[in-house]
């Protein structure tokens, strides 16, 4: 985990996952293997009761937090906000600055406010299946690659 992040003590993180600097990760979050959070990603929300008439929100209590799941090999871009209780699918990408209010299916790319599908990661079902087979293997360390 990079410096300056605030992460709930109950975070479950898979092997080779990375949390960038200045992230805010609330309770009940589970990261798969190889997950990457860029700086300033936040997992927030669903933590205030606001619909009690005649009572200020600050005195209305807090509900049980829903589980937030980020599956294997997902990449969450800089400054994204993930609302508590959503699921980011295997191999999915969340674009920088997105606000994710609904689940993101496997291998899709979502961006915007609120986030919606803007692309796909792989062009063929065979590529998805090949990647799934790799992710099904025991996690292992790899080499960071450059474009040169």
DSSP file (Angstrom, degrees, kcal/mol; ACC not computed):
  #  RESIDUE AA STRUCTURE BP1 BP2  ACC     N-H-->O    O-->H-N    N-H-->O    O-->H-N    TCO  KAPPA ALPHA  PHI   PSI    X-CA   Y-CA   Z-CA
    1    1 A X              0   0    0      0, 0.0    19,-0.2     0, 0.0    20,-0.1   0.000 360.0 360.0 360.0 134.6    0.0    0.0    0.0
    2    2 A X    >   -     0   0    0     17,-2.7     3,-1.0     1,-0.1    21,-0.2  -0.337 360.0 -81.5 -77.5 161.9    1.3    3.4   -1.0
    3    3 A X  T 3  S+     0   0    0      1,-0.2    19,-1.1    18,-0.1    -1,-0.1  -0.201 106.9  29.0 -64.0 151.9    1.7    6.3    1.6
    4    4 A X  T 3  S+     0   0    0      1,-0.3    -1,-0.2    17,-0.2     2,-0.2   0.454  83.8 132.7  83.3   1.3   -1.2    8.5    2.7
    5    5 A X    <   -     0   0    0     -3,-1.0     2,-0.5    17,-0.2    -1,-0.3  -0.564  46.2-148.9 -85.5 151.5   -4.0    5.9    2.1
    6    6 A X  E     +a   24   0A   0     17,-3.1    19,-2.9    -2,-0.2     2,-0.4  -0.969  23.9 176.4-120.6 112.4   -6.7    5.2    4.7
    7    7 A X  E     -a   25   0A   0     -2,-0.5    19,-0.2    17,-0.2    20,-0.1  -0.960  32.8-112.3-125.2 131.7   -7.8    1.6    4.6
    8    8 A X    >   -     0   0    0     17,-2.4     3,-1.6    -2,-0.4    21,-0.1  -0.275  27.8-122.1 -58.2 145.1  -10.3   -0.2    6.8
    9    9 A X  T 3  S+     0   0    0      1,-0.3    -1,-0.1     3,-0.0    17,-0.1   0.690 108.1  61.5 -65.2 -18.8   -8.7   -2.8    9.0
   10   10 A X  T 3  S+     0   0    0      2,-0.1    -1,-0.3    20,-0.0    -2,-0.1   0.307  72.1 136.1 -94.1  11.3  -11.0   -5.5    7.6
   11   11 A X    <   -     0   0    0     -3,-1.6     2,-0.5    14,-0.1    19,-0.2  -0.324  41.1-155.9 -57.0 134.9   -9.7   -5.2    4.0
   12   12 A X  E     -f   30   0B   0     17,-2.1    19,-3.5    -2,-0.0     2,-0.4  -0.979  15.8-177.1-112.7 120.7   -9.1   -8.5    2.3
   13   13 A X  E     -f   31   0B   0     -2,-0.5    19,-0.2    17,-0.2    20,-0.1  -0.974  16.9-136.4-125.3 131.1   -6.6   -8.2   -0.5
   14   14 A X    >   -     0   0    0     17,-1.1     3,-1.2    18,-0.9    19,-0.1  -0.136  46.2 -64.5 -73.5 175.3   -5.4  -11.0   -2.9
   15   15 A X  T 3  S+     0   0    0      1,-0.2    19,-2.5    18,-0.1    20,-0.2  -0.314 116.2   9.5 -65.6 142.6   -1.9  -11.6   -3.9
   16   16 A X  T 3  S+     0   0    0      1,-0.2    -1,-0.2    17,-0.2     2,-0.2   0.723  88.5 145.8  61.1  27.3    0.0   -9.0   -5.9
   17   17 A X    <   -     0   0    0     -3,-1.2     2,-0.4    17,-0.2    -1,-0.2  -0.636  33.2-153.1 -88.4 155.0   -2.7   -6.3   -5.5
   18   18 A X  E     -j   36   0C   0     17,-2.9    19,-2.3    -2,-0.2     2,-0.5  -0.992  12.3-161.9-135.7 135.6   -1.7   -2.7   -5.2
   19   19 A X  E     -j   37   0C   0     -2,-0.4   -17,-2.7    17,-0.2    19,-0.1  -0.975  22.7-140.4-117.6 118.0   -3.3    0.3   -3.5
   20   20 A X    >   -     0   0    0     17,-1.8     3,-0.9    -2,-0.5   -18,-0.1  -0.029  35.9 -69.3 -69.9 176.2   -2.0    3.7   -4.7
   21   21 A X  T 3  S+     0   0    0      1,-0.2    19,-2.4   -20,-0.1    20,-0.2  -0.294 111.6  15.5 -68.9 150.6   -1.4    6.7   -2.6
   22   22 A X  T 3  S+     0   0    0    -19,-1.1    -1,-0.2    17,-0.2   -17,-0.2   0.720  83.6 154.3  60.5  28.1   -4.2    8.7   -0.9
   23   23 A X    <   -     0   0    0     -3,-0.9   -17,-3.1    17,-0.2     2,-0.5  -0.550  33.9-150.7 -80.8 151.9   -6.8    6.0   -1.4
   24   24 A X  E     +ab   6  42A   0     17,-2.4    19,-2.8   -19,-0.2     2,-0.6  -0.956  17.6 179.2-124.3 109.0   -9.8    5.9    1.0
   25   25 A X  E     -ab   7  43A   0    -19,-2.9   -17,-2.4    -2,-0.5    19,-0.1  -0.933  10.8-157.4-120.5 112.9  -11.1    2.3    1.4
   26   26 A X        -     0   0    0     17,-1.8   -18,-0.3    -2,-0.6     3,-0.2   0.045  36.5 -58.7 -74.8-173.0  -14.1    1.8    3.7
   27   27 A X  S    S+     0   0    0      1,-0.2    -1,-0.2   -20,-0.1    41,-0.1  -0.186 108.2  29.2 -71.1 161.3  -15.2   -1.4    5.5
   28   28 A X  S    S+     0   0    0      1,-0.2    40,-2.8    39,-0.1     2,-0.4   0.899  76.9 147.8  59.6  51.1  -16.1   -4.7    3.9
   29   29 A X  E     - g   0  68B   0     -3,-0.2   -17,-2.1    38,-0.2     2,-0.5  -0.950  26.8-168.3-116.0 134.8  -14.0   -4.5    0.8
   30   30 A X  E     -fg  12  69B   0     38,-2.7    40,-2.9    -2,-0.4     2,-0.4  -0.986   2.0-165.3-126.0 122.9  -12.5   -7.6   -0.9
   31   31 A X  E     -fg  13  70B   0    -19,-3.5   -17,-1.1    -2,-0.5    40,-0.2  -0.878  11.4-143.3-105.9 137.1   -9.8   -7.3   -3.6
   32   32 A X    >   -     0   0    0     38,-2.6   -18,-0.9    -2,-0.4     3,-0.8  -0.008  43.8 -60.3 -78.0-167.6   -8.9  -10.3   -5.8
   33   33 A X  T 3  S+     0   0    0      1,-0.2    40,-2.8   -20,-0.1    41,-0.3  -0.508 117.8  12.6 -76.1 147.0   -5.4  -11.1   -7.1
   34   34 A X  T 3  S+     0   0    0    -19,-2.5    -1,-0.2    38,-0.2   -17,-0.2   0.644  83.7 158.0  65.1  19.6   -3.5   -8.6   -9.3
   35   35 A X    <   -     0   0    0     -3,-0.8   -17,-2.9   -20,-0.2     2,-0.5  -0.522  25.1-157.5 -74.7 140.4   -6.0   -5.7   -8.5
   36   36 A X  E     -jk  18  75C   0     38,-2.5    40,-2.9   -19,-0.2     2,-0.5  -0.983  10.5-171.7-122.8 125.7   -4.6   -2.2   -9.1
   37   37 A X  E     -jk  19  76C   0    -19,-2.3   -17,-1.8    -2,-0.5    40,-0.2  -0.973  17.6-146.3-109.6 119.5   -5.9    0.9   -7.5
   38   38 A X    >   -     0   0    0     38,-2.7     3,-0.9    -2,-0.5   -18,-0.4  -0.192  44.9 -63.8 -68.6 173.6   -4.4    4.1   -8.9
   39   39 A X  T 3  S+     0   0    0      1,-0.2    40,-2.0   -20,-0.1    41,-0.3  -0.237 117.4  19.4 -59.3 151.6   -4.0    7.1   -6.4
   40   40 A X  T 3  S+     0   0    0    -19,-2.4     2,-0.3     1,-0.2    -1,-0.2   0.700  78.7 153.4  62.0  27.7   -7.0    8.7   -4.9
   41   41 A X    <   -     0   0    0     -3,-0.9   -17,-2.4   -20,-0.2     2,-0.4  -0.658  25.3-161.6 -79.2 142.0   -9.5    5.9   -5.4
   42   42 A X  E     -bc  24  81A   0     38,-2.3    40,-3.5    -2,-0.3     2,-0.6  -0.988  20.6-164.6-129.2 137.4  -12.3    5.8   -2.9
   43   43 A X  E     +bc  25  82A   0    -19,-2.8   -17,-1.8    -2,-0.4     2,-0.2  -0.958  43.5 138.7-115.3 108.1  -14.7    3.1   -1.8
   44   44 A X  E     + c   0  83A   0     38,-2.0    40,-3.0    -2,-0.6     2,-0.1  -0.807  13.6  61.2-142.7 173.5  -17.4    4.9    0.0
   45   45 A X        +     0   0    0     -2,-0.2    40,-0.0    38,-0.2    37,-0.0  -0.203  54.9  84.2  98.5 176.3  -21.1    5.3    0.7
   46   46 A X        +     0   0    0      2,-0.1    20,-0.2     1,-0.1    17,-0.1   0.715  69.5 108.4  61.0  25.2  -24.0    3.3    2.0
   47   47 A X        +     0   0    0     15,-0.1     2,-0.4    18,-0.1    -1,-0.1   0.209  60.4  65.2-119.7  17.5  -23.0    4.2    5.5
   48   48 A X        -     0   0    0     14,-0.1     2,-0.6    12,-0.0    14,-0.2  -1.000  67.0-137.7-138.7 139.1  -25.7    6.7    6.6
   49   49 A X        +     0   0    0     12,-1.8    11,-0.2    -2,-0.4     3,-0.1  -0.848  31.8 164.6 -89.8 125.2  -29.4    6.3    7.2
   50   50 A X        +     0   0    0     -2,-0.6    -1,-0.1     1,-0.1     7,-0.1   0.376  52.3  76.0-124.7   1.4  -31.1    9.4    5.7
   51   51 A X        +     0   0    0      9,-0.1     2,-0.8     6,-0.1    -1,-0.1   0.004  56.8 115.0-112.6  31.0  -34.8    8.6    5.4
   52   52 A X    >   -     0   0    0      3,-0.2     3,-1.6    -3,-0.1    -3,-0.0  -0.860  62.4-138.0 -99.3 103.9  -36.0    9.0    9.0
   53   53 A X  T 3  S+     0   0    0     -2,-0.8     3,-0.1     1,-0.3    -2,-0.1  -0.330  85.0  21.0 -61.3 137.1  -38.4   11.9    9.0
   54   54 A X  T 3  S+     0   0    0      1,-0.1     2,-0.4    -2,-0.0    -1,-0.3   0.539 106.9  93.3  82.8   7.4  -37.9   14.3   12.0
   55   55 A X  S <  S-     0   0    0     -3,-1.6    -3,-0.2    -5,-0.1    -1,-0.1  -0.992  76.5-120.3-134.9 127.7  -34.4   13.1   12.7
   56   56 A X    >   -     0   0    0     -2,-0.4     3,-1.6     1,-0.1     4,-0.3  -0.320  27.5-118.8 -61.2 147.1  -31.1   14.7   11.5
   57   57 A X  G >  S+     0   0    0      1,-0.3     3,-1.9     2,-0.2     4,-0.4   0.881 112.5  62.5 -53.9 -41.3  -29.0   12.3    9.4
   58   58 A X  G 3  S+     0   0    0      1,-0.3    -1,-0.3     2,-0.1     3,-0.2   0.752 110.7  39.0 -60.7 -23.4  -26.1   12.6   11.9
   59   59 A X  G <  S+     0   0    0     -3,-1.6    -1,-0.3     1,-0.1    -2,-0.2   0.253  94.2  87.1-107.6  11.1  -28.4   11.1   14.6
   60   60 A X  S <  S-     0   0    0     -3,-1.9    -2,-0.1    -4,-0.3    -1,-0.1   0.544  87.3-128.2 -91.5  -7.2  -30.1    8.5   12.4
   61   61 A X        -     0   0    0     -4,-0.4   -12,-1.8    -3,-0.2     2,-0.4  -0.271  20.4 -82.2  90.8-178.4  -27.5    5.7   12.7
   62   62 A X        -     0   0    0    -14,-0.2   -14,-0.1    -2,-0.1   -15,-0.1  -0.987  32.0-134.0-131.8 137.8  -25.7    3.6   10.3
   63   63 A X        -     0   0    0     -2,-0.4     2,-0.2     1,-0.1   -14,-0.0  -0.329  43.4 -78.4 -80.8 170.0  -26.8    0.4    8.4
   64   64 A X        -     0   0    0      1,-0.1     2,-0.2    -2,-0.1    -1,-0.1  -0.527  56.7-114.4 -64.0 132.0  -24.8   -2.8    8.0
   65   65 A X        -     0   0    0     -2,-0.2     2,-0.1    -3,-0.1    -1,-0.1  -0.478  25.9-126.1 -72.3 138.5  -22.2   -2.1    5.3
   66   66 A X        -     0   0    0     -2,-0.2    19,-0.3   -20,-0.2     2,-0.3  -0.483  30.7 -99.2 -78.5 157.0  -22.6   -4.2    2.1
   67   67 A X        -     0   0    0     18,-0.2     2,-0.5    -2,-0.1   -38,-0.2  -0.605  31.6-155.1 -76.9 132.8  -19.7   -6.2    0.7
   68   68 A X  E     -g   29   0B   0    -40,-2.8   -38,-2.7    -2,-0.3     2,-0.5  -0.947  11.6-164.8-108.6 127.5  -17.7   -4.5   -2.1
   69   69 A X  E     -gh  30  87B   0     17,-1.9    19,-2.7    -2,-0.5     2,-0.6  -0.956  15.5-174.3-121.8 127.2  -15.9   -7.0   -4.4
   70   70 A X  E     -gh  31  88B   0    -40,-2.9   -38,-2.6    -2,-0.5    19,-0.2  -0.964  27.3-144.3-115.8 110.6  -13.1   -6.1   -6.9
   71   71 A X    >   -     0   0    0     17,-3.0     3,-1.2    -2,-0.6    20,-0.2  -0.136  35.1 -56.8 -78.0 171.6  -12.3   -9.3   -8.8
   72   72 A X  T 3  S+     0   0    0      1,-0.2    19,-2.8    18,-0.1    20,-0.2  -0.037 116.1   5.4 -48.3 139.8   -9.0  -10.5  -10.1
   73   73 A X  T 3  S+     0   0    0    -40,-2.8     2,-0.2     1,-0.2    -1,-0.2   0.685  86.1 149.9  62.3  24.5   -6.9   -8.3  -12.4
   74   74 A X    <   -     0   0    0     -3,-1.2   -38,-2.5   -41,-0.3     2,-0.5  -0.629  33.1-152.5 -84.8 149.3   -9.2   -5.3  -12.3
   75   75 A X  E     -kl  36  93C   0     17,-2.2    19,-2.8    -2,-0.2     2,-0.6  -0.989   5.3-164.4-125.6 123.1   -7.7   -1.9  -12.7
   76   76 A X  E     -kl  37  94C   0    -40,-2.9   -38,-2.7    -2,-0.5    19,-0.2  -0.943  21.6-133.6-112.9 118.3   -9.4    1.2  -11.1
   77   77 A X    >   -     0   0    0     17,-2.9     3,-1.7    -2,-0.6    20,-0.2  -0.096  36.3 -62.9 -74.9 166.9   -8.1    4.5  -12.5
   78   78 A X  T 3  S+     0   0    0      1,-0.3    19,-2.3    18,-0.1   -38,-0.2  -0.100 115.2   2.0 -49.7 130.6   -7.0    7.7  -10.7
   79   79 A X  T 3  S+     0   0    0    -40,-2.0    -1,-0.3    17,-0.2   -38,-0.2   0.594  87.9 154.5  71.0  11.9   -9.6    9.5   -8.6
   80   80 A X    <   -     0   0    0     -3,-1.7   -38,-2.3   -41,-0.3     2,-0.5  -0.403  33.6-146.6 -72.3 150.6  -12.4    7.0   -9.2
   81   81 A X  E     -cd  42  99A   0     17,-2.8    19,-3.1   -40,-0.2     2,-0.5  -0.985   9.7-166.1-119.5 123.1  -15.2    6.6   -6.6
   82   82 A X  E     -cd  43 100A   0    -40,-3.5   -38,-2.0    -2,-0.5     2,-0.3  -0.943  19.1-133.2-108.5 122.2  -16.7    3.2   -6.1
   83   83 A X  E >   -c   44   0A   0     17,-2.6     3,-1.3    -2,-0.5   -38,-0.2  -0.560  35.5 -98.1 -74.6 137.3  -20.0    3.1   -4.2
   84   84 A X  T 3  S+     0   0    0    -40,-3.0   -17,-0.1    -2,-0.3    -1,-0.1  -0.197 105.5  34.1 -54.8 141.1  -20.0    0.5   -1.4
   85   85 A X  T 3  S+     0   0    0    -19,-0.3    -1,-0.2     1,-0.3   -18,-0.2   0.367  87.8 119.4  96.3  -3.7  -21.7   -2.7   -2.4
   86   86 A X    <   -     0   0    0     -3,-1.3   -17,-1.9    14,-0.1     2,-0.4  -0.414  54.0-135.8 -89.0 170.2  -20.8   -2.9   -6.0
   87   87 A X  E     -h   69   0B   0    -19,-0.2    17,-2.7    -2,-0.1     2,-0.6  -0.996   4.8-156.7-127.0 127.9  -18.8   -5.6   -7.8
   88   88 A X  E     -hi  70 104B   0    -19,-2.7   -17,-3.0    -2,-0.4    17,-0.2  -0.933  30.9-128.0-101.7 118.8  -16.1   -4.9  -10.3
   89   89 A X    >   -     0   0    0     15,-3.1     3,-2.1    -2,-0.6    18,-0.2  -0.075  34.4 -69.8 -69.6 164.9  -15.7   -8.0  -12.5
   90   90 A X  T 3  S+     0   0    0      1,-0.3    17,-1.7    16,-0.1   -17,-0.2  -0.255 117.5   0.2 -53.0 127.5  -12.7  -10.0  -13.4
   91   91 A X  T 3  S+     0   0    0    -19,-2.8    -1,-0.3    15,-0.2   -17,-0.1   0.552  95.8 146.1  70.8   7.5  -10.3   -8.1  -15.6
   92   92 A X    <   -     0   0    0     -3,-2.1   -17,-2.2   -20,-0.2     2,-0.4  -0.324  37.8-143.9 -76.2 160.8  -12.5   -5.0  -15.8
   93   93 A X  E     -lm  75 109C   0     15,-2.3    17,-2.5   -19,-0.2     2,-0.5  -0.991   5.2-159.0-127.2 133.8  -11.2   -1.4  -16.0
   94   94 A X  E     -lm  76 110C   0    -19,-2.8   -17,-2.9    -2,-0.4    17,-0.2  -0.966  26.5-127.5-110.7 121.6  -12.6    1.7  -14.4
   95   95 A X    >   -     0   0    0     15,-3.2     3,-1.8    -2,-0.5    17,-0.1  -0.228  36.7 -81.2 -67.5 155.0  -11.5    4.9  -16.1
   96   96 A X  T 3  S+     0   0    0      1,-0.3    16,-0.3   -16,-0.1   -17,-0.2  -0.259 114.5  14.5 -54.6 137.1  -10.0    7.7  -14.2
   97   97 A X  T 3  S+     0   0    0    -19,-2.3    -1,-0.3   -20,-0.2   -18,-0.1   0.476  90.2 147.2  78.0   3.2  -12.5   10.0  -12.5
   98   98 A X    <   -     0   0    0     -3,-1.8   -17,-2.8   -20,-0.2     2,-0.5  -0.336  42.4-145.7 -71.3 152.5  -15.4    7.5  -12.9
   99   99 A X  E     -de  81 113A   0     13,-2.2    16,-3.0   -19,-0.2     2,-0.7  -0.952  16.8-157.2-117.6 107.8  -18.2    7.3  -10.3
  100  100 A X  E     +d   82   0A   0    -19,-3.1   -17,-2.6    -2,-0.5   -14,-0.1  -0.767  28.9 156.7 -94.9 114.0  -19.3    3.6  -10.2
  101  101 A X        +     0   0    0     -2,-0.7     2,-0.3    14,-0.2    -1,-0.2   0.484  64.9  41.4-111.1  -8.9  -22.8    3.2   -8.8
  102  102 A X  S    S-     0   0    0     13,-0.1   -16,-0.1     1,-0.1   -19,-0.1  -0.912  98.0 -76.2-136.3 161.8  -23.6   -0.2  -10.4
  103  103 A X        -     0   0    0     -2,-0.3     2,-0.5   -18,-0.1   -15,-0.2  -0.196  37.6-141.0 -57.0 147.2  -21.7   -3.5  -11.0
  104  104 A X  B     -i   88   0B   0    -17,-2.7   -15,-3.1    -4,-0.1   -12,-0.1  -0.967  21.1-129.7-111.5 118.0  -19.1   -3.6  -13.8
  105  105 A X    >   -     0   0    0     -2,-0.5     3,-1.7   -17,-0.2   -16,-0.1  -0.195  39.7 -74.5 -66.1 159.3  -19.1   -6.9  -15.8
  106  106 A X  T 3  S+     0   0    0      1,-0.2   -15,-0.2   -14,-0.1    -1,-0.1  -0.208 112.7   3.9 -53.7 138.2  -15.9   -8.8  -16.4
  107  107 A X  T 3  S+     0   0    0    -17,-1.7    14,-3.0     1,-0.2    15,-0.4   0.543  98.1 126.4  62.6  12.9  -13.5   -7.4  -19.1
  108  108 A X  E <   - N   0 120C   0     -3,-1.7   -15,-2.3    12,-0.2     2,-0.5  -0.690  54.7-137.0 -95.1 156.0  -15.6   -4.3  -19.7
  109  109 A X  E     -mN  93 119C   0     10,-2.7     9,-3.4    -2,-0.3    10,-1.4  -0.961  24.4-174.6-111.3 124.3  -14.2   -0.7  -19.5
  110  110 A X  E     +mN  94 117C   0    -17,-2.5   -15,-3.2    -2,-0.5     2,-0.3  -0.928  10.1 156.8-121.5 144.8  -16.5    1.8  -17.7
  111  111 A X  E   > + N   0 116C   0      5,-2.2     5,-2.1    -2,-0.4     2,-0.1  -0.972  26.3  54.5-155.6 167.2  -16.0    5.5  -17.3
  112  112 A X  T   5S-     0   0    0    -16,-0.3   -13,-2.2    -2,-0.3     2,-0.4  -0.376  84.2 -41.5 101.7-178.2  -17.9    8.7  -16.6
  113  113 A X  B   5S+e   99   0A   0      1,-0.5     2,-0.1   -15,-0.2   -13,-0.1  -0.945 139.8  16.6-132.2 108.0  -20.3   10.1  -14.0
  114  114 A X  T   5S-     0   0    0    -15,-0.5    -1,-0.5    -2,-0.4   -14,-0.2   0.692 115.4-115.1 -71.1 160.0  -22.2    7.9  -13.4
  115  115 A X  T   5 +     0   0    0    -16,-3.0     2,-0.3    -3,-0.3    -3,-0.2  -0.301  42.0 168.9 -65.2 141.3  -20.0    5.2  -14.9
  116  116 A X  E   < -N  111   0C   0     -5,-2.1    -5,-2.2   -16,-0.1     2,-0.2  -0.932  45.2 -70.9-143.9 167.6  -21.2    3.4  -18.0
  117  117 A X  E     +N  110   0C   0     -2,-0.3    -7,-0.3    -7,-0.2     3,-0.1  -0.403  48.2 162.6 -65.4 128.7  -19.7    1.0  -20.5
  118  118 A X  E     -     0   0C   0     -9,-3.4     2,-0.3     1,-0.3    -8,-0.2   0.410  62.5 -26.8-123.1  -4.9  -17.2    2.7  -22.9
  119  119 A X  E     -N  109   0C   0    -10,-1.4   -10,-2.7     0, 0.0    -1,-0.3  -0.988  58.4 -99.7 178.0-176.5  -15.3   -0.3  -24.2
  120  120 A X  E     -N  108   0C   0     -2,-0.3   -12,-0.2   -12,-0.3   -13,-0.1  -0.941  18.0-138.3-128.8 153.2  -14.1   -3.8  -23.8
  121  121 A X  S    S+     0   0    0    -14,-3.0     2,-0.3    -2,-0.3   -13,-0.1   0.907  87.6  33.2 -79.1 -43.2  -10.7   -5.1  -22.8
  122  122 A X        -     0   0    0    -15,-0.4    -1,-0.1     1,-0.1     6,-0.0  -0.883  66.3-145.3-118.0 149.0  -10.3   -7.9  -25.3
  123  123 A X  S    S+     0   0    0     -2,-0.3     2,-0.3    -3,-0.1    -1,-0.1   0.661  79.3  43.2 -87.8 -17.9  -11.7   -8.2  -28.8
  124  124 A X  S  > S-     0   0    0      1,-0.1     4,-1.6     0, 0.0     5,-0.1  -0.925  72.8-127.7-130.9 155.6  -12.5  -11.9  -28.9
  125  125 A X  H  > S+     0   0    0     -2,-0.3     4,-2.6     1,-0.2     5,-0.2   0.824 112.0  60.8 -64.6 -31.7  -14.1  -14.5  -26.6
  126  126 A X  H  > S+     0   0    0      2,-0.2     4,-2.5     1,-0.2    -1,-0.2   0.893 102.3  50.6 -63.7 -39.4  -11.0  -16.6  -27.2
  127  127 A X  H  > S+     0   0    0      2,-0.2     4,-2.4     1,-0.2    -1,-0.2   0.909 110.8  49.2 -64.3 -41.0   -8.8  -13.9  -25.6
  128  128 A X  H  X S+     0   0    0     -4,-1.6     4,-2.7     2,-0.2    -2,-0.2   0.930 112.5  47.7 -61.7 -45.7  -11.1  -13.7  -22.6
  129  129 A X  H  X S+     0   0    0     -4,-2.6     4,-2.1     2,-0.2    -2,-0.2   0.893 111.2  50.4 -64.4 -40.4  -11.0  -17.5  -22.2
  130  130 A X  H  X S+     0   0    0     -4,-2.5     4,-1.7     2,-0.2    -1,-0.2   0.919 112.5  46.9 -62.1 -44.3   -7.2  -17.5  -22.5
  131  131 A X  H  X S+     0   0    0     -4,-2.4     4,-2.5     1,-0.2    -2,-0.2   0.896 109.0  54.9 -65.7 -40.7   -7.0  -14.8  -19.9
  132  132 A X  H  X S+     0   0    0     -4,-2.7     4,-1.5     1,-0.2    -1,-0.2   0.899 106.0  52.5 -57.9 -41.8   -9.4  -16.6  -17.6
  133  133 A X  H  X S+     0   0    0     -4,-2.1     4,-0.6     1,-0.2    -1,-0.2   0.904 109.6  48.7 -62.4 -41.2   -7.2  -19.7  -17.8
  134  134 A X  H >< S+     0   0    0     -4,-1.7     3,-1.2     1,-0.2    -2,-0.2   0.927 110.9  49.9 -63.4 -44.2   -4.2  -17.7  -16.7
  135  135 A X  H 3< S+     0   0    0     -4,-2.5    -1,-0.2     1,-0.3    -2,-0.2   0.752 102.6  62.1 -68.2 -22.8   -6.1  -16.1  -13.8
  136  136 A X  H 3< S+     0   0    0     -4,-1.5    -1,-0.3    -5,-0.2    -2,-0.2   0.670  88.1  90.1 -75.5 -17.0   -7.2  -19.6  -12.7
  137  137 A X  S << S-     0   0    0     -3,-1.2     3,-0.1    -4,-0.6    -3,-0.0  -0.361 101.0 -80.4 -72.6 158.9   -3.6  -20.6  -12.1
  138  138 A X        -     0   0    0      1,-0.1    -1,-0.1    -2,-0.1    -2,-0.1  -0.374  61.3 -96.6 -56.9 137.8   -2.1  -20.0   -8.7
  139  139 A X        -     0   0    0     -3,-0.1     2,-0.3    -4,-0.1    -1,-0.1  -0.274  51.4-179.7 -59.0 140.7   -1.0  -16.3   -8.4
  140  140 A X        -     0   0    0   -125,-0.1     2,-0.1    -3,-0.1    -3,-0.0  -0.989  30.7-100.7-143.9 153.7    2.6  -15.7   -9.2
  141  141 A X        -     0   0    0     -2,-0.3     2,-0.2     1,-0.0  -126,-0.0  -0.433  41.4-175.5 -70.9 142.1    5.0  -12.8   -9.4
  142  142 A X        -     0   0    0     -2,-0.1     2,-0.4     0, 0.0    -1,-0.0  -0.634  27.7 -92.1-125.0-173.5    5.7  -11.4  -12.8
  143  143 A X        -     0   0    0     -2,-0.2     2,-0.3     0, 0.0     0, 0.0  -0.851  34.2-119.0-103.5 138.6    8.0   -8.8  -14.3
  144  144 A X        -     0   0    0     -2,-0.4     2,-0.3     1,-0.0     0, 0.0  -0.621  36.7-146.3 -72.4 133.1    6.8   -5.2  -14.9
  145  145 A X        -     0   0    0     -2,-0.3     2,-0.3     2,-0.0    -1,-0.0  -0.709  10.4-155.5-104.5 152.2    7.1   -4.6  -18.6
  146  146 A X        -     0   0    0     -2,-0.3     0, 0.0     1,-0.0     0, 0.0  -0.803  26.8-120.5-117.0 166.3    7.9   -1.4  -20.5
  147  147 A X              0   0    0     -2,-0.3    -1,-0.0     1,-0.2    -2,-0.0   0.433 360.0 360.0 -84.9   0.9    7.0   -0.5  -24.0
  148  148 A X              0   0    0      0, 0.0    -1,-0.2     0, 0.0    -3,-0.0   0.446 360.0 360.0-100.0 360.0   10.6   -0.2  -25.1
